[in-house]
């Protein structure tokens, strides 16, 4: 890549600062402060599929091998968006403090 901008994407009603990006095939997930925007990349460009308001600032997005989206939040711990029915599930880690990133370990644990 030679540094050219491939696509310019922003929504007027949402802060332009991107906190995290996750990609699943042609679906792109962006977090802007407390909002998550699900998009699809098509030949026409980036198309918004859904906007989700979180109760806390989103620090990181992680996609697991089943295409679940794991959300690290500033005040609400970790939440999971299920790939099967797109519902939120709060993950009880027994610690209710900021989570800044999510990664998979060698033991395949998140």
Secondary structure, 3 states (H helix, E strand, C coil): CCCCCCCCCCCCCCCCCCCEEEEECCEEEEEECCEEEEEEEECCEEEEEEEEECCCCEEEEEECCCCCEEEEECCCCEEEECCCCCCEEEECCCCCCCCCCCCCCCCCCC
